[in-house]
């Protein structure tokens, strides 16, 4: 069922779940022999918040959940919840999927459940779930935080067939994940964010790239600003809230944040 041949990835190591998900969806046919029909990635036609929904040639739906690092029991419960929602709404969902695929689907499917992560907690075992781990090739990791991503190769394996990762996923800069989030926005919004980011760092602000959708800025007086990357906008919060929805908003936001930094340092 699984082809563990190393396959190309545009940027490794992955900065977040979305990087892993992109890799799996891009190679789903070669890895599993399935076709992705819905995804939680932008413009992926997501169904029931499932990371990746696929169909194999025999018709059963595949429900796949990706975790960047260690998979715990919450991911297992999450996957079972996805299955329950899909089956409870299968009549409507199958009509939609059949229109995308042009094939007839089973009226009473038995979904294949797949969990993918860098490692698994010992208690994450279920007879109805396929547990997979991913491994990088041609990358040397050290104890320091990795600051660069490069093209590379990644392979998938059954969790019971490989040695446990032990220390978990190697440390990488969470700035990578911020870059991934910003790539979902219009280019001018991403450019606007980095303009603001640059101005604040020039003024000595310390930055914490959160790895999700937030970035925080602080001085000796504490956190004075937070950027939240949203759909179609970047919301900046200080003592007031302001938003960048177009490049024209950038200078005004920079002015407000500079003042907040000065007030925090005072």
N, C-alpha and C positions, 0 to 999 in steps of 0.2 A: 504493500500500500504506500510506503514512504520511500522516496528516492533521496538518499543522503549525500548525493554528489555535491561538492561545494559549488555554489553559484554566485554570479557577480552581484554586487551591491554597489550602488552609486556612492554612498558615504558610510564608512564604518570607522569606529564603532557606532552603533545606533545611539542617538541622543535621548530617545524616548520610545514609548510604545508605537508611536506613529511611524517611526523609521522601520521598526521590525514589521509592522503591519504592511507597510508599503512593499517591503521585500517579499513577504509571503504571498501577497496578492499578485505581485508581478510574476511570481514563479509558481502559482498554484497549480497550473496544468502539469508542469514537469514534476513538481513535488508530490502531488496527490492524485493527479488525473481528474481534477475538478475544474469547474468554471465558476468564477466569482460573479454573483448576481446582485449583491447588495453590500455596501460598505459604509462604515461610519466616517470614512474620510470625506473631505469636501467633494460635493457633487457625486457621491457614491450611491445615492438612492437608499439610504439606511432604512432598515426595518427593525423596529422594537429595540433600538439602541445596540443591536448586535454588531460587534467589531467587524466580522467578516462572515457573510452568508454565501455558501457555494452549493452547487449541485453537481453530482457526478453523473456519468453516463447512464447509470441505473436508475437515477431519479431521487435517491434520498438526499435531503438537505444536510449540509455540513455547517455546523455552528462553531466558529473558531474565536477564541478569546486570547489576546496577546498581552503579555506582561514583560516589561523591559528587563526586570531583574528577577527576584524570587517570587514564585507563585505560592500564595497562601490559601487558606480555606475560604476566604472571602471570594476569591476568583472562582472557586468551585461552585459556591452558592450562586454567584452571578451567572455562571454558565447554565446551571439548572433552571434559573429563573427565565433566561432567554428561551430555553426550550419550552417551558410551560406557556409563555406568551405566544410563541410561534404556533404551537399546536392549538392553543385556544382560539387563534385567529387564522387557522390554516385555510379555511374556505376562501376568505378574501385574499390572503397572502398568495395562495397558489395561483389564483387568477392573474394577479399582478406579475408573478414570476413567469407564468406560462406565456404572458404577452411579451416578456423580455426574451424568453428562450425560444419560443415557437415550438415547444414540445409539451406533451401531456405529463402531468405529475401525479404521483400516487395520492389517492384520497386519504390514506391513513399511513403517513410516512413514519419511519423510525429514524430520527435525526442522528447523525454522527457528531459527537461532541469532542472538540479538540481544544486542549490548553497548551499554549506555547510560552515558555519563559527561559530565562538563563539558568534557573535552578528551581527546585521544588522543596517546600517544607516537607518533612517526613510524613506528616499526617494527611497530606493531600493525595489521597488514593481513592479511586472510585472505579468500580468494574465497568461503568458505562462511559468512561472518559479516556480518550487517547492523550497521554502525557508526552509532550515533546520538548526538547531543549535545543537551543541553537548555539553554535560555536563559530568563532571567527578563525580565519586562516591568514597567515602571512602578516600578523600584527604582533608586535612585542609590547607587552604592558609592563609598567613599573609601579612602584608604590606612590608615585606622584600623580596628580590629576592630569589626564591627557587633554591637551589643548587643541588638537588638530584632528580632522576627519579626512580620510582619503578613500578612493575606490578600493574595494577589496572583495573577498569571497566569504560566504557564510554557508554553513550546512545545518540541516536539521537531523535530530536523532531521537529515537525512543529514550525516554528518561532513564529506564532501567538498563540501557545498553552502554551508558557512558559514566565516567567517574563524576562524582558530584563536584560542583564548582567550588564549594567550601566557602571562600570569602565573598562570594556573590559577584555581581558584574563589576568589572574594573572601573575605577573612578575616572570620570570624564567631566569636562567643563559643562555646567548646565546652561551656559550661554548658547550651546548648540541647540538646545530645545527651544530657546527663545527665538533663534533664527528660524527654526522649523515653523513655529507658530506664525511668525511674521510673514512667511512665504505664502500663507493662506490669504493674506490681505492684498489689496491693490499695491503695486510697487511704490507709488508715491506715499502711501501710508507707512510702509516699512522704512522708506528713506526719511520720513518725518520723525519716526521714532528714534532712529539712530542720530539724527541731528540733535534732538533733545538729550538723548543719552550722552552724547559727546560734550555738550555744553555743561551738563551737570558734573561729569567727571573732570572737566577742565577746572571746575571750581572746587575740586577736592572731595567730591562726594564719593562715599564708598557704595559699591553696587553689589546687590545680591540678585543674581538671575535665578529665579525660583524653580526652573525646570518644568513648570506647568504653563500657566498663562499670566504670571505676574513677575514684575521686577521691582525691587525696593531700593531706595536711595537713603543714605543716612550720613550724618555728621557726628561730631562728638556729642551733640545734644540728642542724638537718637534718630529714628526714621522720620524723614520730613516729606517723603513723597513715595507713591506707589503707582506703577503703571499696570493696568489690567488690559490684556489683549483680548478684545471681544470680536464678535462677528461684524466686520465692516467698520470698526472704529477702535481707537485706543483711548481708554478712560484713565485720566490722571487724577489722583486724589491727594490733596494736601489738607489744609483746613477747609478748602472748598473743593468742588469737583469740576473738572474741565475735560473736554473731549477733543481729540483730533479726528475729524471726519474727512478733512481734506488738507492739503498742504497749506492752505491759507490760514489755518488755525495754529500753525506751528509756532510762529513768533510770539503770539499771545500766551501760549502755554509756557514757553521758555521763560518769559518775563515773570509769570506767576510763580514758577518753580524756583527761579533764582531768588525771589523774595522769600519764599518758604525756607530755602537753604540758609539764607542770612539770618532769618528769625530763629532757626533751630540752633545755629552756632552762637548766637548772642548770649 
